[in-house]
Amino acid sequence: MFNFKIIKRDKKTKARLGLLKTPHGVIYTPNLAIVGTKGAIRGISFEKAKKFGAEIFMINTFHFFHNERYKIVEKFGGLHKFLNIDYPLMTDSGGFQVFSLGFGMEHGVGKIANIFPSENKENLRNGSKNLVKIYDEGVKFISPYDGKKLFLTPELSIKIQKILGADIIFSFDECTSALSGYDYTKLALKRTHSWAVRCLKAFGNNKKQIMFGIVQGGEYEDLRKESAKFINSLPFFGFGIGGSLGKSKKDIIKVLNWTLPYLDENKPRHLLGIGEVDDILNSVELGIDLFDCVIPTRWARHGTVFTFKGRLNLKSSRYLKDRKPIDVNCHCEVCKKYTRAYICHLFREKEIYAVILMVEHNIFWILNLFKEIRKAIKMNKFLEFKRKIMNKINK
């Protein structure tokens, strides 16, 4: 029912083509899971994203936990029936919210734009109240929505994910902050490893789903290697690489170089929460198979779009007279029909259609990038392709 196999390896790099079979369809890797946090992609339907080439979607467990909405999903028979889709799905464990509602808030850093404090000092937020308390047994949350007290354990995370019924689920972990020190990261790692064992026990002999274990260890070489070895020793179907990846973008490469050699190369590797173009290309080169990221939709909501010359901020008035499409090299319907001027006008007038158009473009664009990545690996030309794209976006 589930199977992963590597069908081609690039001759010059560690990039590889894979095929991941699930009961709801096949995912060709490298690939990106489009994020539908609460059961919907912001600004576009699952069907349209699928038409653009999406092969798997990520749903957020915490958002079906804090309001006990998972109990309603259970009555429908799982997410596939609740959402009325027949595509491969994955759910995260709630471990990201351990960070985002905890030290992420306290330290004023985030997983996406602000994960690398040394490169984004001007973007660091003022710290706010930590809504999380972490114990060896599990995590106590204060809900940011209604102030309700919640307690999530590894066992409950797996129970909820089994009810949600996604094809791929993740073990519950503690996602650490980029500003966490060595001693705390080591303590969190011990907890994550203990939780991984408990997750597997709760998962049991489940034939309807597969589970990925998550490697943690922050920016520390010895901890990353220790975690990779430990998670690899457990009977997970695949691996997620999570947590803080350092204080600069270059640290992603270091962390992956420390981690990947200790993971079974015949199992899929998922880099959690990373989705900028340069990071994708660097990670694929090192052997990453799957990604998930909210960037395509989040950027669109803030007026930013992907292009082959780097990101473009269409909320700027400088584009009000620009007759060019978003990206002259993009073949999406938005680029075929509309000018930057029109989309800029809509956005500045707070018309929701602007966001819809930019989301469509961004998802089409990023999925097309992955198609081109797979094509380059197949032709043993990934390195050349990477250099070409990097030269364009860095001009």
N, C-alpha and C positions, 0 to 999 in steps of 0.2 A: 504493500500500500504506500509506504514511504521509501524513497531511495534517493541517494545523492551519489553522483559519479562525476569525475573530472573527465571531460571529453577532449580537452586540448590544453597544452601548456605552451606559453610563449617561450621562444627559444632564447631571448635576450634578457628576460626579466622573470620574476616569479608569478606574473599574472597568469590566470588560468580561466578557461571556460568550464562551467559546470552545468549540470542538469539536476534539478531538485524536483522529484515527483511527489505530489501530495494528492489526496483524494479529490481535491477541488481544482486540480490543474497543475501544469508544469511551470516551474520558474527557471528561466535560463540566466545563469550568472556569469559575470557580475551584474547586479541589479539593485534597484532601489525600491524599498517598500514605501508606497505613498501613505502618508499618515492621515488617518481619519479618526482623530482623537476620541470623540464622543459618539462615533458611529456615523460620521459624515465627513467628507472632505470639504473644507471651507471654500465655497465658490464654484464647485464643480461636482457633478455626479460621479459615482463609482463607474457607471456605464461609459461615460465620456472618457474618464481616465483610462479605462480598459481599452477603449478604442484607440487612444493615443499610444498604447503599448504597455500600460501598467499590468504587472503579472502577480503582484502581491500587495496587500494593504496591512497597515499596522493600526490596531485599536488599543486604547489606553485602559488598562484594568482599573486604575484608581478611580476613573470617572464613571465606572459602573459599580464601584464599591462604596464610595462615600455616601451615595444616595440610595444604596441597596437596589439599584436598578437591575443588577444582575439577576435578582429574583424574578423580575418580569421576563427577562431574556430566557431564563430557565423554562418558564411556562410556554414560551414560543418554540423551544427546542434548540436554542443556541443562536449565536450571532448570525450565522448564515441565513437562517429562516427569519430572524428578527429584522435584519437589514434587507432581506429578499435579494440576496446575491449568491452566486455560485462560484466565487473566486477564492483563491488561497488567501487565508488571513493569518496574521500573527498577533499575539497580545504581549505587551510588556508585563512586568510583574508587579508594578507599583514601586519598585526600587528607585526609579528616577525621582518620584515625589519625596522620597526620604531625603534626597538632596535639595530639590527645588523648593520645598516648603520648610527645609531645615537650614543647613549651613549655606545653601544658595542664597536664601533671604538674609541670613545674618551677616554673611560676608559680602553681599551685594554683587555676586557673580552669577552668571548663568551658563548653561551647557553649550549654548550656540554662540551668540555674539560676544559674550564676555567670558568665555571659558578660559581665555588666555590673557590674564591680567596684565602681563608685561607688554602686550601689544595693544591693549585697549584701556589704558589708564584713564583716558578721558571719558570712557563709557561706563566705568565702574559705578554702580548705583550705591546710594547710601544704604547701609545695612538696616534691616527692619526686623521685626519680631520673629524669632525662630518658632515655628509652629509644630516642631517635632521633638520627641524624646525617644532615644534609641536604647533598647534593652537587649540583652542576649535572647530573651524570649521572642521579641518582636518590636514593633514600632508604634508609639502612640502619636496620633495626629490630632491637631485641632483643625477641623475643617475650615478652609478659607471661604467657604460658601455660606455656612450657617453657624459656625462656631461649635458644632457638635464634636464630642470627643470620640475618636475612632481608634481601634487597635488592630493592626494588621500583622499577622504572623506568616512565616513561610507556608505553613499548612493551609491557612485561610487563602493566601494568594493562589496557591495551586488549586484549591477547591473552587474558587471563583473562576479561574482560568479554564478549569475542566467544564464548568457550567457554561461559560461563554463559548467554548467549543472551537476555538481557532485551531488551525492546522499545526501551527508552531507556537509554543509558549516558552517563557523564560523563567529561570529560577529567580527567587526573591533574593535581592542583594542590597548591600549598602553602597550607594553611589556617592563617593567622597568628593569634597570640594577641591578646586585647584589651589586653595589656600590652606588646606589641611596639612599639618606637619607630619613628619615621619612616624612619630609614636602613635598619633591618633590613626593614621592610615593603616599601620600594622594591626592595631586593635580592631579596626573595621574589617580588615582582611580576614582575621581569625573568625569574626562573626559571619562574614559572607560565606566562608568555607563551611562552617557549621550549618548555616542555613541551606547551603547547596545539598548537603547530605539529607537534611530533613525534607527538602523539596522532592528529592528522588523517592524517598520513602512514601510521601503523600501522593506522589504521581502514580506509583505502583506499576502494575502490568497493564499500562494503557496503550491499546492498539490504535486508538482513534486520533491520537496526537503525538507529536514529538516535542522534546524539550531541549533547549539550549542552556548550558551552564555559562555563567558570566565570570570572566576574569577581571579582577580588580587589582589594586596595588598602586594607584595614583601615578606619580611621576618618578617612582623609586624603582631602580633596576632590580634590586634583589627581591623586592616584594612582587613585582610583575612576574619575574621568573618563577618564584615560589607559587604564585597563584596559578600560572599557566600549567605548571607541573601537576598541581593538585586537582584542578578542574579537569585536566586531560585524563587523570587516573580514574575518574568517575564515568559511569555509563551514560553520558549525555550523547544525544544524536549529533549535536553541533555546539558551537561556541559563540558567545557574545563577548565582545571586548568593550568594557564600559568604564564608567567613572571619569575622573579627571585625567586628561592626557597631557598635562604639563602646563607651563606658563607661557609657551609660545607655540606657534604652528609647527615649528621644526621639531618640537617634542613629540608630535604624533608619530613621526618616522622613527624616532628613538624608541618609543614605547612599543611600537609594532615589531621592530627588530629584536627587542628583548623578549617579546611574547610569542610570536608566531613559530619560531623554531621548536617550541615545546608543546605545540598543539598538533594532534594527528592531522597530517596533511590531506587525508582522505575524507575528512569531515568538513562541513561548511563553516565558514568564519564570518561573523556579522559584526561590523563596527557600529556601535550604538550611538545614534544622535548626531552623526557627522554627515554633512551634505554640501559643503562648498566645493566648487569645481576642482581647485588645486588639491584639496585634501582627498577628494575621491580619486583623482589620478595617481597621487602618490601612494595611496593605500592599495589600490588595485595592483600597482606595480609590485607591491610586497606580498600579494596573495590574498587580499580581502575579497570575499564573494558577495556579501550583502551589506546594504546600508539602510538606514531609515533617517528621515529628517523632515522637520516642519518648514524648512527654509522656502520651498517653492510657494507655499501658501502664505506664510508669515511675511516674507518680503513683499509679496503682492499687496497685502493689506496696508503696507507702509509705502507703496508706490514704487518698489524696486523690482526690476526684471533682469533675467539672465540675457546676455548677448555674448557673441563670440569675440567681443572686444572688452569683456568684463561687465560688471553689473552697471545698470543704468537707473537713475532715480528720476522717474517721470513726474514726480510732484513738483519738480523745479520749473519755474516759469520760462526758463530758457528753451523748453521744448514746445511752447505754445504755438510756435510758427514752423515747427519741424515737420516737413512733409514725408520724411522717411518712415518706413515701418519700424517696429521695435528693433528687429534684427534683419538686415537685408539677406542674411544667409539662412534664415529660418523659414520653413515651409508650412507653419501652422496657419489655420484659418484667420487668426487675429492679424498675423503679419501680412497675409494676402489682402485683407480688407481694410485695415485701419491704419491711420497715421499716428505717430507719436503725439502730434498736436491734438488730435481728437481725444486720445486717452488721457493726456495731461489735462485737457479741459475738463473732462468728466471727473477726474480725480480731485481737481481743485474745487470743483462744484459739489464735492462729496456725493457723487452719484455712485451707487453700489455697482453699476454696470462696469465702471472702470476696474474695480477689483476683480470682478468675474473675468473680464478680458485678460487681465494680467495673470490671474491664476491659470487660466487655460494656456496662455503662452508659456508660463514657467514650467508647468507640468509637461507639456509637449516637449519643450526644449530639453529638460533634464532627462526625460526618458529617451529622447533621440540621442543625447550624448552617450547614454549607456548602450544603445544599439550600435553606435559608432565604436565604442570601446570594445564590444564583443567582436565586431567585424575586424578591428585592428589586431586583436589577439589571434583570431582565426588565421589571419594572413601573416602572423609573426612580425607585425609592424607596430606593436603597441608603443614602443619607445619613441618612434618617429611621430606617431599620432599625439602622444603626450607632449612632446616638444613643440609641435605645431600649435596645439591648443594653448599651452602655457605661454608661448610667445605672443599669441593674439591677446589673451586676457591681461597680460602684464604690460602691454604697450601704454 
